[in-house]
């Protein structure tokens, strides 16, 4: 029995036109087409991702600020006012007309 080996030549040539022979307008057109194909996310998805990133950055900045203020001893929570020192607006209104005192007749 005879074994026949076929050796096929492999060609590494591409079907694409050589890049140095392309005109600049063609190169630009192809680069724009590649960029469009590579862009899989739409405008809305990009905006949502950007908003999420901004919200996360804002949250982390506030957290960092609170930590720094607490470490410096400046952080004080808004305490409710004492009932003795705060004025009851319903009971005392400075510009309300008061009845005139009676003459006692």
N, CA, C and O atoms as a GROMACS GRO file, in nm:
protein
  420
    1UNK      N    1   0.083  -0.116   0.000
    1UNK     CA    2   0.000   0.000   0.000
    1UNK      C    3   0.089   0.124   0.000
    1UNK      O    4   0.185   0.132   0.077
    2UNK      N    5   0.058   0.217  -0.084
    2UNK     CA    6   0.138   0.338  -0.098
    2UNK      C    7   0.064   0.456  -0.037
    2UNK      O    8  -0.055   0.477  -0.064
    3UNK      N    9   0.134   0.534   0.047
    3UNK     CA   10   0.075   0.652   0.112
    3UNK      C   11   0.120   0.774   0.035
    3UNK      O   12   0.239   0.797   0.014
    4UNK      N   13   0.024   0.851  -0.006
    4UNK     CA   14   0.053   0.972  -0.082
    4UNK      C   15   0.032   1.093   0.009
    4UNK      O   16  -0.074   1.109   0.068
    5UNK      N   17   0.132   1.174   0.020
    5UNK     CA   18   0.124   1.297   0.100
    5UNK      C   19   0.114   1.415   0.006
    5UNK      O   20   0.195   1.432  -0.085
    6UNK      N   21   0.015   1.494   0.030
    6UNK     CA   22   0.000   1.616  -0.047
    6UNK      C   23   0.039   1.734   0.041
    6UNK      O   24  -0.012   1.750   0.152
    7UNK      N   25   0.127   1.813  -0.008
    7UNK     CA   26   0.169   1.932   0.066
    7UNK      C   27   0.107   2.052  -0.004
    7UNK      O   28   0.140   2.084  -0.119
    8UNK      N   29   0.016   2.117   0.068
    8UNK     CA   30  -0.049   2.235   0.011
    8UNK      C   31   0.024   2.359   0.058
    8UNK      O   32   0.058   2.373   0.176
    9UNK      N   33   0.048   2.447  -0.034
    9UNK     CA   34   0.114   2.570   0.003
    9UNK      C   35   0.015   2.665   0.070
    9UNK      O   36  -0.097   2.685   0.022
   10UNK      N   37   0.057   2.719   0.177
   10UNK     CA   38  -0.029   2.811   0.250
   10UNK      C   39   0.008   2.953   0.210
   10UNK      O   40   0.125   2.992   0.213
   11UNK      N   41  -0.091   3.028   0.173
   11UNK     CA   42  -0.065   3.166   0.133
   11UNK      C   43  -0.115   3.259   0.242
   11UNK      O   44  -0.228   3.249   0.288
   12UNK      N   45  -0.030   3.347   0.282
   12UNK     CA   46  -0.067   3.442   0.386
   12UNK      C   47  -0.111   3.575   0.328
   12UNK      O   48  -0.103   3.678   0.396
   13UNK      N   49  -0.154   3.575   0.209
   13UNK     CA   50  -0.197   3.698   0.147
   13UNK      C   51  -0.341   3.729   0.188
   13UNK      O   52  -0.424   3.639   0.200
   14UNK      N   53  -0.365   3.855   0.210
   14UNK     CA   54  -0.501   3.895   0.244
   14UNK      C   55  -0.569   3.950   0.120
   14UNK      O   56  -0.503   3.992   0.025
   15UNK      N   57  -0.699   3.947   0.123
   15UNK     CA   58  -0.775   3.997   0.009
   15UNK      C   59  -0.786   4.149   0.014
   15UNK      O   60  -0.832   4.211  -0.081
   16UNK      N   61  -0.744   4.208   0.124
   16UNK     CA   62  -0.754   4.351   0.141
   16UNK      C   63  -0.650   4.422   0.055
   16UNK      O   64  -0.541   4.370   0.032
   17UNK      N   65  -0.686   4.538   0.008
   17UNK     CA   66  -0.594   4.618  -0.071
   17UNK      C   67  -0.484   4.669   0.022
   17UNK      O   68  -0.511   4.698   0.138
   18UNK      N   69  -0.365   4.679  -0.028
   18UNK     CA   70  -0.253   4.725   0.053
   18UNK      C   71  -0.284   4.864   0.107
   18UNK      O   72  -0.330   4.951   0.035
   19UNK      N   73  -0.256   4.884   0.236
   19UNK     CA   74  -0.295   5.008   0.302
   19UNK      C   75  -0.219   5.130   0.248
   19UNK      O   76  -0.268   5.242   0.257
   20UNK      N   77  -0.102   5.109   0.193
   20UNK     CA   78  -0.027   5.224   0.143
   20UNK      C   79  -0.080   5.273   0.008
   20UNK      O   80  -0.051   5.385  -0.033
   21UNK      N   81  -0.158   5.190  -0.060
   21UNK     CA   82  -0.212   5.234  -0.189
   21UNK      C   83  -0.350   5.299  -0.174
   21UNK      O   84  -0.404   5.350  -0.272
   22UNK      N   85  -0.409   5.297  -0.053
   22UNK     CA   86  -0.541   5.357  -0.032
   22UNK      C   87  -0.529   5.508  -0.025
   22UNK      O   88  -0.428   5.563   0.018
   23UNK      N   89  -0.634   5.572  -0.067
   23UNK     CA   90  -0.641   5.717  -0.055
   23UNK      C   91  -0.679   5.753   0.088
   23UNK      O   92  -0.742   5.672   0.157
   24UNK      N   93  -0.643   5.871   0.133
   24UNK     CA   94  -0.677   5.911   0.270
   24UNK      C   95  -0.828   5.910   0.297
   24UNK      O   96  -0.871   5.877   0.408
   25UNK      N   97  -0.909   5.946   0.198
   25UNK     CA   98  -1.054   5.946   0.217
   25UNK      C   99  -1.105   5.803   0.242
   25UNK      O  100  -1.193   5.782   0.324
   26UNK      N  101  -1.047   5.707   0.170
   26UNK     CA  102  -1.087   5.567   0.190
   26UNK      C  103  -1.046   5.519   0.329
   26UNK      O  104  -1.122   5.448   0.396
   27UNK      N  105  -0.925   5.558   0.372
   27UNK     CA  106  -0.878   5.518   0.505
   27UNK      C  107  -0.970   5.574   0.613
   27UNK      O  108  -1.006   5.505   0.709
   28UNK      N  109  -1.007   5.701   0.597
   28UNK     CA  110  -1.095   5.764   0.696
   28UNK      C  111  -1.232   5.697   0.698
   28UNK      O  112  -1.289   5.675   0.804
   29UNK      N  113  -1.285   5.666   0.579
   29UNK     CA  114  -1.415   5.601   0.570
   29UNK      C  115  -1.412   5.464   0.638
   29UNK      O  116  -1.505   5.428   0.710
   30UNK      N  117  -1.305   5.388   0.615
   30UNK     CA  118  -1.294   5.257   0.677
   30UNK      C  119  -1.276   5.266   0.829
   30UNK      O  120  -1.331   5.185   0.903
   31UNK      N  121  -1.201   5.365   0.875
   31UNK     CA  122  -1.184   5.379   1.020
   31UNK      C  123  -1.315   5.418   1.087
   31UNK      O  124  -1.345   5.371   1.196
   32UNK      N  125  -1.394   5.504   1.021
   32UNK     CA  126  -1.525   5.540   1.075
   32UNK      C  127  -1.618   5.419   1.079
   32UNK      O  128  -1.693   5.400   1.175
   33UNK      N  129  -1.614   5.337   0.974
   33UNK     CA  130  -1.698   5.218   0.970
   33UNK      C  131  -1.658   5.120   1.081
   33UNK      O  132  -1.744   5.060   1.145
   34UNK      N  133  -1.527   5.106   1.103
   34UNK     CA  134  -1.481   5.018   1.212
   34UNK      C  135  -1.528   5.071   1.347
   34UNK      O  136  -1.569   4.994   1.434
   35UNK      N  137  -1.522   5.202   1.364
   35UNK     CA  138  -1.565   5.262   1.491
   35UNK      C  139  -1.714   5.241   1.513
   35UNK      O  140  -1.757   5.213   1.625
   36UNK      N  141  -1.794   5.254   1.407
   36UNK     CA  142  -1.939   5.230   1.420
   36UNK      C  143  -1.968   5.086   1.455
   36UNK      O  144  -2.055   5.058   1.537
   37UNK      N  145  -1.894   4.993   1.393
   37UNK     CA  146  -1.917   4.851   1.422
   37UNK      C  147  -1.872   4.816   1.563
   37UNK      O  148  -1.932   4.731   1.628
   38UNK      N  149  -1.768   4.881   1.610
   38UNK     CA  150  -1.718   4.853   1.744
   38UNK      C  151  -1.809   4.912   1.851
   38UNK      O  152  -1.808   4.866   1.966
   39UNK      N  153  -1.888   5.013   1.814
   39UNK     CA  154  -1.977   5.078   1.909
   39UNK      C  155  -2.103   4.993   1.925
   39UNK      O  156  -2.197   5.004   1.846
   40UNK      N  157  -2.103   4.908   2.027
   40UNK     CA  158  -2.218   4.819   2.046
   40UNK      C  159  -2.321   4.881   2.139
   40UNK      O  160  -2.439   4.848   2.132
   41UNK      N  161  -2.278   4.971   2.226
   41UNK     CA  162  -2.373   5.036   2.316
   41UNK      C  163  -2.434   5.157   2.247
   41UNK      O  164  -2.368   5.227   2.171
   42UNK      N  165  -2.561   5.179   2.274
   42UNK     CA  166  -2.629   5.295   2.217
   42UNK      C  167  -2.610   5.417   2.303
   42UNK      O  168  -2.546   5.411   2.408
   43UNK      N  169  -2.666   5.529   2.260
   43UNK     CA  170  -2.651   5.655   2.331
   43UNK      C  171  -2.716   5.648   2.469
   43UNK      O  172  -2.662   5.698   2.567
   44UNK      N  173  -2.834   5.585   2.475
   44UNK     CA  174  -2.907   5.578   2.601
   44UNK      C  175  -2.830   5.496   2.704
   44UNK      O  176  -2.823   5.534   2.821
   45UNK      N  177  -2.773   5.384   2.661
   45UNK     CA  178  -2.697   5.300   2.753
   45UNK      C  179  -2.573   5.373   2.803
   45UNK      O  180  -2.537   5.362   2.920
   46UNK      N  181  -2.508   5.448   2.715
   46UNK     CA  182  -2.390   5.524   2.756
   46UNK      C  183  -2.428   5.631   2.858
   46UNK      O  184  -2.358   5.650   2.957
   47UNK      N  185  -2.540   5.700   2.833
   47UNK     CA  186  -2.584   5.804   2.925
   47UNK      C  187  -2.619   5.746   3.062
   47UNK      O  188  -2.584   5.803   3.165
   48UNK      N  189  -2.688   5.632   3.061
   48UNK     CA  190  -2.724   5.566   3.188
   48UNK      C  191  -2.598   5.526   3.265
   48UNK      O  192  -2.590   5.546   3.386
   49UNK      N  193  -2.502   5.470   3.194
   49UNK     CA  194  -2.376   5.429   3.258
   49UNK      C  195  -2.303   5.550   3.315
   49UNK      O  196  -2.249   5.544   3.425
   50UNK      N  197  -2.302   5.659   3.239
   50UNK     CA  198  -2.236   5.781   3.286
   50UNK      C  199  -2.307   5.837   3.409
   50UNK      O  200  -2.242   5.881   3.504
   51UNK      N  201  -2.441   5.834   3.409
   51UNK     CA  202  -2.518   5.883   3.524
   51UNK      C  203  -2.492   5.797   3.648
   51UNK      O  204  -2.478   5.848   3.758
   52UNK      N  205  -2.487   5.664   3.627
   52UNK     CA  206  -2.458   5.575   3.740
   52UNK      C  207  -2.320   5.603   3.798
   52UNK      O  208  -2.301   5.605   3.919
   53UNK      N  209  -2.224   5.625   3.709
   53UNK     CA  210  -2.088   5.654   3.753
   53UNK      C  211  -2.082   5.786   3.829
   53UNK      O  212  -2.013   5.796   3.931
   54UNK      N  213  -2.154   5.888   3.781
   54UNK     CA  214  -2.156   6.018   3.849
   54UNK      C  215  -2.223   6.006   3.985
   54UNK      O  216  -2.176   6.065   4.083
   55UNK      N  217  -2.333   5.931   3.994
   55UNK     CA  218  -2.402   5.912   4.121
   55UNK      C  219  -2.313   5.840   4.222
   55UNK      O  220  -2.309   5.876   4.339
   56UNK      N  221  -2.242   5.740   4.175
   56UNK     CA  222  -2.150   5.666   4.264
   56UNK      C  223  -2.038   5.757   4.312
   56UNK      O  224  -2.000   5.753   4.429
   57UNK      N  225  -1.984   5.840   4.222
   57UNK     CA  226  -1.877   5.933   4.259
   57UNK      C  227  -1.929   6.035   4.361
   57UNK      O  228  -1.858   6.070   4.455
   58UNK      N  229  -2.052   6.084   4.341
   58UNK     CA  230  -2.111   6.180   4.434
   58UNK      C  231  -2.131   6.117   4.572
   58UNK      O  232  -2.104   6.179   4.675
   59UNK      N  233  -2.177   5.993   4.573
   59UNK     CA  234  -2.200   5.923   4.699
   59UNK      C  235  -2.068   5.902   4.774
   59UNK      O  236  -2.061   5.924   4.895
   60UNK      N  237  -1.964   5.860   4.700
   60UNK     CA  238  -1.834   5.838   4.763
   60UNK      C  239  -1.774   5.969   4.815
   60UNK      O  240  -1.708   5.970   4.919
   61UNK      N  241  -1.795   6.078   4.742
   61UNK     CA  242  -1.743   6.208   4.787
   61UNK      C  243  -1.811   6.251   4.916
   61UNK      O  244  -1.745   6.301   5.007
   62UNK      N  245  -1.942   6.232   4.926
   62UNK     CA  246  -2.013   6.268   5.049
   62UNK      C  247  -1.966   6.181   5.165
   62UNK      O  248  -1.949   6.230   5.277
   63UNK      N  249  -1.947   6.053   5.139
   63UNK     CA  250  -1.899   5.962   5.244
   63UNK      C  251  -1.760   6.003   5.292
   63UNK      O  252  -1.734   6.005   5.412
   64UNK      N  253  -1.673   6.036   5.198
   64UNK     CA  254  -1.538   6.081   5.233
   64UNK      C  255  -1.542   6.210   5.313
   64UNK      O  256  -1.467   6.226   5.410
   65UNK      N  257  -1.629   6.303   5.273
   65UNK     CA  258  -1.642   6.430   5.344
   65UNK      C  259  -1.688   6.407   5.488
   65UNK      O  260  -1.635   6.468   5.581
   66UNK      N  261  -1.787   6.320   5.505
   66UNK     CA  262  -1.837   6.290   5.640
   66UNK      C  263  -1.727   6.228   5.726
   66UNK      O  264  -1.712   6.261   5.843
   67UNK      N  265  -1.651   6.138   5.666
   67UNK     CA  266  -1.541   6.074   5.741
   67UNK      C  267  -1.437   6.176   5.785
   67UNK      O  268  -1.391   6.172   5.899
   68UNK      N  269  -1.399   6.266   5.694
   68UNK     CA  270  -1.299   6.367   5.727
   68UNK      C  271  -1.348   6.462   5.835
   68UNK      O  272  -1.273   6.499   5.925
   69UNK      N  273  -1.476   6.504   5.826
   69UNK     CA  274  -1.531   6.594   5.927
   69UNK      C  275  -1.538   6.524   6.063
   69UNK      O  276  -1.512   6.585   6.167
   70UNK      N  277  -1.574   6.398   6.061
   70UNK     CA  278  -1.584   6.322   6.186
   70UNK      C  279  -1.445   6.305   6.248
   70UNK      O  280  -1.429   6.317   6.369
   71UNK      N  281  -1.345   6.278   6.164
   71UNK     CA  282  -1.208   6.262   6.213
   71UNK      C  283  -1.154   6.392   6.271
   71UNK      O  284  -1.075   6.391   6.365
   72UNK      N  285  -1.198   6.506   6.213
   72UNK     CA  286  -1.151   6.636   6.262
   72UNK      C  287  -1.231   6.682   6.383
   72UNK      O  288  -1.194   6.780   6.448
   73UNK      N  289  -1.338   6.613   6.415
   73UNK     CA  290  -1.421   6.650   6.529
   73UNK      C  291  -1.517   6.763   6.501
   73UNK      O  292  -1.574   6.820   6.593
   74UNK      N  293  -1.535   6.796   6.377
   74UNK     CA  294  -1.624   6.906   6.338
   74UNK      C  295  -1.767   6.856   6.320
   74UNK      O  296  -1.863   6.931   6.338
   75UNK      N  297  -1.780   6.732   6.286
   75UNK     CA  298  -1.911   6.676   6.252
   75UNK      C  299  -2.002   6.679   6.374
   75UNK      O  300  -1.971   6.621   6.478
   76UNK      N  301  -2.112   6.746   6.362
   76UNK     CA  302  -2.213   6.745   6.467
   76UNK      C  303  -2.348   6.730   6.400
   76UNK      O  304  -2.379   6.800   6.303
   77UNK      N  305  -2.425   6.643   6.450
   77UNK     CA  306  -2.557   6.621   6.391
   77UNK      C  307  -2.651   6.731   6.438
   77UNK      O  308  -2.635   6.787   6.547
   78UNK      N  309  -2.748   6.761   6.356
   78UNK     CA  310  -2.846   6.862   6.392
   78UNK      C  311  -2.934   6.805   6.503
   78UNK      O  312  -3.013   6.713   6.482
   79UNK      N  313  -2.918   6.862   6.620
   79UNK     CA  314  -2.995   6.815   6.734
   79UNK      C  315  -3.128   6.889   6.739
   79UNK      O  316  -3.135   7.007   6.706
   80UNK      N  317  -3.233   6.820   6.781
   80UNK     CA  318  -3.361   6.891   6.794
   80UNK      C  319  -3.352   6.994   6.907
   80UNK      O  320  -3.290   6.969   7.010
   81UNK      N  321  -3.414   7.106   6.887
   81UNK     CA  322  -3.407   7.213   6.986
   81UNK      C  323  -3.485   7.172   7.110
   81UNK      O  324  -3.583   7.097   7.103
   82UNK      N  325  -3.441   7.224   7.222
   82UNK     CA  326  -3.514   7.201   7.347
   82UNK      C  327  -3.646   7.276   7.341
   82UNK      O  328  -3.655   7.384   7.282
   83UNK      N  329  -3.746   7.218   7.400
   83UNK     CA  330  -3.876   7.283   7.400
   83UNK      C  331  -3.876   7.408   7.486
   83UNK      O  332  -3.956   7.499   7.463
   84UNK      N  333  -3.787   7.416   7.584
   84UNK     CA  334  -3.780   7.532   7.671
   84UNK      C  335  -3.722   7.652   7.598
   84UNK      O  336  -3.768   7.765   7.617
   85UNK      N  337  -3.622   7.629   7.514
   85UNK     CA  338  -3.556   7.741   7.448
   85UNK      C  339  -3.620   7.777   7.315
   85UNK      O  340  -3.604   7.890   7.267
   86UNK      N  341  -3.692   7.686   7.254
   86UNK     CA  342  -3.753   7.717   7.125
   86UNK      C  343  -3.887   7.786   7.147
   86UNK      O  344  -3.955   7.764   7.248
   87UNK      N  345  -3.923   7.868   7.054
   87UNK     CA  346  -4.045   7.946   7.066
   87UNK      C  347  -4.159   7.873   6.995
   87UNK      O  348  -4.142   7.824   6.884
   88UNK      N  349  -4.273   7.866   7.059
   88UNK     CA  350  -4.390   7.807   6.996
   88UNK      C  351  -4.455   7.914   6.911
   88UNK      O  352  -4.506   8.014   6.963
   89UNK      N  353  -4.453   7.894   6.781
   89UNK     CA  354  -4.501   7.996   6.688
   89UNK      C  355  -4.651   8.013   6.701
   89UNK      O  356  -4.702   8.124   6.686
   90UNK      N  357  -4.723   7.907   6.727
   90UNK     CA  358  -4.869   7.916   6.736
   90UNK      C  359  -4.913   7.993   6.861
   90UNK      O  360  -5.014   8.063   6.859
   91UNK      N  361  -4.836   7.979   6.969
   91UNK     CA  362  -4.874   8.046   7.092
   91UNK      C  363  -4.831   8.192   7.093
   91UNK      O  364  -4.900   8.276   7.151
   92UNK      N  365  -4.721   8.223   7.030
   92UNK     CA  366  -4.669   8.359   7.033
   92UNK      C  367  -4.635   8.403   6.891
   92UNK      O  368  -4.540   8.353   6.830
   93UNK      N  369  -4.712   8.495   6.841
   93UNK     CA  370  -4.680   8.552   6.711
   93UNK      C  371  -4.662   8.701   6.730
   93UNK      O  372  -4.757   8.769   6.768
   94UNK      N  373  -4.543   8.755   6.705
   94UNK     CA  374  -4.512   8.893   6.742
   94UNK      C  375  -4.592   8.999   6.667
   94UNK      O  376  -4.610   9.109   6.719
   95UNK      N  377  -4.640   8.970   6.547
   95UNK     CA  378  -4.709   9.073   6.469
   95UNK      C  379  -4.860   9.055   6.470
   95UNK      O  380  -4.930   9.122   6.394
   96UNK      N  381  -4.910   8.967   6.554
   96UNK     CA  382  -5.055   8.947   6.560
   96UNK      C  383  -5.118   9.062   6.639
   96UNK      O  384  -5.062   9.108   6.738
   97UNK      N  385  -5.235   9.107   6.595
   97UNK     CA  386  -5.301   9.218   6.669
   97UNK      C  387  -5.356   9.166   6.802
   97UNK      O  388  -5.427   9.065   6.806
   98UNK      N  389  -5.324   9.235   6.907
   98UNK     CA  390  -5.374   9.198   7.040
   98UNK      C  391  -5.494   9.287   7.073
   98UNK      O  392  -5.500   9.402   7.031
   99UNK      N  393  -5.590   9.232   7.147
   99UNK     CA  394  -5.704   9.317   7.185
   99UNK      C  395  -5.661   9.426   7.283
   99UNK      O  396  -5.573   9.404   7.367
  100UNK      N  397  -5.722   9.541   7.272
  100UNK     CA  398  -5.689   9.655   7.360
  100UNK      C  399  -5.742   9.625   7.500
  100UNK      O  400  -5.848   9.566   7.517
  101UNK      N  401  -5.664   9.667   7.599
  101UNK     CA  402  -5.713   9.643   7.736
  101UNK      C  403  -5.841   9.724   7.763
  101UNK      O  404  -5.856   9.838   7.720
  102UNK      N  405  -5.929   9.661   7.835
  102UNK     CA  406  -6.056   9.730   7.865
  102UNK      C  407  -6.033   9.837   7.971
  102UNK      O  408  -5.942   9.826   8.053
  103UNK      N  409  -6.115   9.939   7.968
  103UNK     CA  410  -6.099  10.052   8.061
  103UNK      C  411  -6.153  10.017   8.200
  103UNK      O  412  -6.127  10.092   8.293
  104UNK      N  413  -6.226   9.910   8.218
  104UNK     CA  414  -6.273   9.866   8.349
  104UNK      C  415  -6.406   9.928   8.389
  104UNK      O  416  -6.435   9.928   8.509
  105UNK      N  417  -6.484   9.980   8.303
  105UNK     CA  418  -6.612  10.041   8.339
  105UNK      C  419  -6.715   9.942   8.366
  105UNK      O  420  -6.828   9.979   8.398
   0.00000   0.00000   0.00000
